[in-house]
Amino acid sequence: MKPFIAACAALASSLTISLGAHAQSSSVTLGGTVDTFVGSMRNAGDPVRVKILGSGGMTTSYFGVFGVEDLGGGLTAVFNLNAFFRGDSGSIGRFDGDPFFARDANVGLKGGLGSVIVGRAKAPNFLPTVFVTPFGDSFTFSPVILHADINTAKWPYASTPSDTGWSNQVTYSTPNFGGLTANLQYQFGEQTSAGNTSKHNLGGNLIYFGGPWVLTAFYERDQITNPFPSLITTTVAGVVTPTIRKDWMVGGSYDFNFLKLFASYGQSKREVTNYDAKTSSFGAQVPIGVGFVLFDAAYTKLASPLNLKRATATLGYDYFMTKRTDLYAMAVYDKVTAQANATSVALGIRHRF
């Protein structure tokens, strides 16, 4: 990590020196977020409660560099290199084996007709999911994200099959049309086995900001896993078969100033088997003092033959000491069909730099 930071500093220094000759047409920024928490955690059906000092309670901890260069004529070159890390242990990645730049590793061009980014970047599902919950991008406390992205011992049915970031991706983003933008995304599968060379992921999303409204939607057709590309498979009668997962969601929020409401509805289906999951959510954010009371609940129903249900609700308070540093307290309730109900509680701190 130290050589990487040194290289970033040297690069930033060289660019700073060059700015005088290029009228500040280039810039490189080092930034990120450190988020840690202490908690007593238990998912529905877990045999024991675990006391932990964890990382990434409200935001997955990360650091990296972001760069832009004005090429003239309204065209800009951009790059992003961002690495997740675990603030509790100092380990790189969200989990052991996660790529170094698992958050972002891309370069591209932006202009009047939109932008094209190539490399590892956000999947179609990520930003829409973040915008429909008051817990934002919390992979620890947000019920919507827990149902979409996190498997547990008694609920191995996360509805998003291919991570929140895609490797080997081309992303086209439209210009802003009165608050509306769209992203179209294609991931090369890079499979070499016979009959699977054409496998890939594709999808897109719509995001609208207008006054008090935020409206969003996404669609994905996934054949490849992430962050390491391999085939999405399912087992039928003991035979492992490549399969296709189709996922979509619509939702948004409305800000009354004294109260902000959130809602979403989506579906995930898997070909070959009868896997069919429908998820709905409802949330609220209320400003109190220098922070916010946060509440969100998600409900997922798996159709026959699984016939399973999961309900998760989180209540918390996020206290902002400054714009960059906040303290939070969270309580989570989790319920799964035929499993013991469970609760989790946590206290944490988040700092953006």
N, C-alpha and C positions, 0 to 999 in steps of 0.2 A: 504494500500500500504506500509506503514512504517514497519509493522511486516514482510511483504514479503521481503523488502530490507534488514532488519536486519537478517532474516533467510539466505538470500543469502550471506551476508557478513560473517556470522558465518560459513556457509558451505565452502566458499572460504578460510577462515582463517584456518579451520581444515585441508583442503586439502593441503594448503601451508605448514603447519607444517609437514604433512606426506610425502611431496615430498622428503625430505632428506633420508628417509628410503626406498623409492621406486624408486630412481633414476629418479625422475621427470616423472613418468609413468602416472600421473593423472593431470588434470587441469580443472578448472572451470573459465569461463570468463563472466563478467557482461558487457553488451553492449546494444546498441540501436541507435535510431535516433529521434531527435526532429525537427519537421518541422511545421512552422506556416506561414500564409500569410494574407495580407489584400487585399480585392478585391471588385469589383463591378460585381456581377454575375447574369447572366440571360440565361436560356435555351430557345431554340426555342418554341414559343407558350406560355411562361410564361407571366402572366398579368402584373407583376411588376419586376423591377430590385431590387436586394437585396445587400446592402452593408454589408460586413461581415469581421470579423477577424476569419479566419478558421484554421483548422489543417490538415496536410497531403497534402500539395499542390503537391510536387514532390514525396514524399515517405510518406506512412501512418506511423505516429509516433508510436514507439513501444519501449519496453525495455524487457530485459530478461536475462536468463543465458544459457550458452552452455557448455557442459561438455564432456570430453573424458577420457577414461582409457585404457591403453595398457594392454591387457590380456595375451600377449605373443603369440608366434607362428604366428604372423601376424594378430591377431584378436584384434579388438578394440571395446569397448563399448562406445556408445554415447547417449546423451540426449539433448533435447531442450525444454525450457519452456519460451515462449515469449508472452507478452501481448501487444495488441494495446492500445493506449490512445489518448485522444484529448488534444493537447497542448494549445488550446484556453480556455478550461474550466477546465482541469484537470480530466475530466471524463474518466473512464476506458472503453475500447472498441471502435469500429468504430461507434457504435450507441448504444442507450439505450437497454440493454438486451443482448448485445454481450457477449459471454463467456469470463471469465477473460483471459485465455490463448488461445485466438482465433487465434493467428498467428501460434503457435506451441505448442504442448504438446505431446511429443513422446520420445520413447527410442528404442534403437536397437543395432545391431551388424554390423561391417564392417570388411571385410577380402578380401583375394585374389579372391574370387568368386563374389564379389560385396557386397551389404548391404541389410539388411532387417530392416525396421523401422515400428513400430506399434504405433498407436495413431493418434492425429490430426496433419496433415501436408499439404503441398501444393497439390492442385488438379492438374490433368494432364494439364489443360489449362494454369496455371499461368506462369511458366517460358517461354514456347514458346511465349506467348503474350507479355511478357516483352522484349524478345529479338528482336521483329520485329518492335519496335518503338523507336525513339531517346529519348522519354520521360520516358522510363523504366517503373517503377511500379507506375506511377502517375495516381491515380483514380480521379483527378480533371482536368487535362489538356490533357492527352493522348487521342486523338480521337479513337484509336483502343480499348482502355480499356473502354472508355465511351460507345461505342457501344456494347461491349461485356458484361459489368457488371453493368452499371448504368441505372436504370429506371428513367424517368422524368414524369411529369404530362401529357405531350403530346406525350411521346414516352415510353410506358410501355412494350417495346419489347426487352429488353436486351437478347443477343443471348446465353449467358452462364447461364444456369438455376440453377446451384447448387454451387455457390460461388467459390472463388479461393482457398479455403482450404476445405478439407474433414475431418470430424470426423470419429472415429471408423474405421480407415483405416490401411491396410497393404500395404506397398510399397517395392517392390524389385527394386534395382538399379544395373545395370550391371557394371562390371569394364570398364575402359576407353580403347576402341579399336581404337588407332590411332586418338584420338580426338572425337570419337563417343561414346555416352552413351545412354542408354535407361532406362526408368522407367515404371514399370508395377504396376498398382494400383487397389485395390479392397476396396470398402467401404461396411461394413455390414449395412443393412437397419434397423435392430432392430425394425421391425414392428410387432405388436401383433394382429392386426385386421384380421379377417378371410379372406383368399384368398390373403393376402398381405405379408405373412411372408417371402416369397422368394425375395421380392423386394430389390434391391441393386444398387450401382453404380460401374462401372468399366471403365478403360481407361488406357491410356499410352501415352508416348511421346518419341521423339527422338531429341537429341541435338548434333550438330556437331560443333566443333571449329577447324578450320584449316587455319593457316595463316590469310589472310584478311577476310576469310569467316566465317560466323555463319549461319548455316542452322538448321531449326527446324520444327517439326510437332507434332500435338497431335490429339487424338481421345477420345471421351467420349460417354458412353451410360448411361444416368442418369434417375433414377427413384425416387431418394431421394433428398430432399432439404438439405441445410446446412446454418448456422452452427448447427441448430437443426434438426435432422433427422425426416422428415415427408414425406408423399407421394407427388410427383409432380402430379398435377391434371389439368384437363381442363374441361370447361363447354360446353356441347353440348345439345341444345334444353332444357336448364334448368337443365340438369343432370350433376352433378360433377363426373368425371370419372378419375381414375388413368391413367397416360400416360407415355410415354417414350420419352425423348429428346435425339437426336443424334447430336453431334457437332464435327467438325473437322476443322483444319486449317493447312496450310503450309506457310512457309515464311523464311525470313532470312535477312542478311545484308552483305555488302561488303565495306571494308575500303580501300579507295584510299590514306589515310593519310591526304590529303588536303580536302577530302570529304568522308563521310560515308553515303551510301544509304541503305534504308530499304524498304521492301515490304512484303505484305501478302495477302492471299486469303483464305476464309473459308465459311462454311455453317452450319446452324442450322436448324434441322427439328423436328417437333413434330408429333407423331402418334396421331390418332383419329381425329385431325383437319388438315386443309391444310396449317398450318403455315410452311413457308419455307423462311428463311432469308439468303441472300448471302452478305458477307462483304469483301471489298477489301481496301487496304491501301497502301500509299506510303509516305516515309519520308526521311529526310536528316539531317545530322549533320555536321556543318562546324566549325573547330577550328578557333577562332579569339581572339587574345590576350591570356589571361589566362582563357578563357571560351569557350563556344560553342554557335553558333546560331543553334536553333532547329526548325524544321518544320515537321509537320505530318498532313496528311489528311486521313479520312476514309469515305467510302461510303457504306451504307447498303440499300438493296432493298428487300422489303417484297413482295412475289408473291401474286397472286390472291388467296383468295378474298380480302385480305387487301389492296394490291396495294399501298403501302406507301414507301417513300424514305426518307433517312436522310443523310445529308452530314455535316461533322464537320472538321474544320481545326484549327490548333494551330501554332502560331509563337512565339518564345521566345528566351531569352538569359539567359544562366546559367553561372554565374561568380564565379570562384573558388578562394576564399581568401586563403584557404589552402586545403590540401587533404580532410580535415574533415568538413570544413565549406564553404558553397556556398550561394550566393544571386541569385535570379532569378526574371525575369520579363516576364509575359505571356499575350498573347491576343488570345482569342478563338472566332471563328465564328461558329454558329450552324444554320442549316436549316432543316426543316421538312415539308413534303407535307402538303399544305393547312394551314400552321401555320406561324405566323409572325417570320421573321428571328431575331436572337439575337446575341449579343456579350458579352464577359466577359473580364475583365482585372484584373491583380493581380500582387502584388509584395510580395516576400517571402524570408525566410531564412531557411536553413537546416543545422543541425549540427549532426555529427555522433560521438558516444562516445563508 
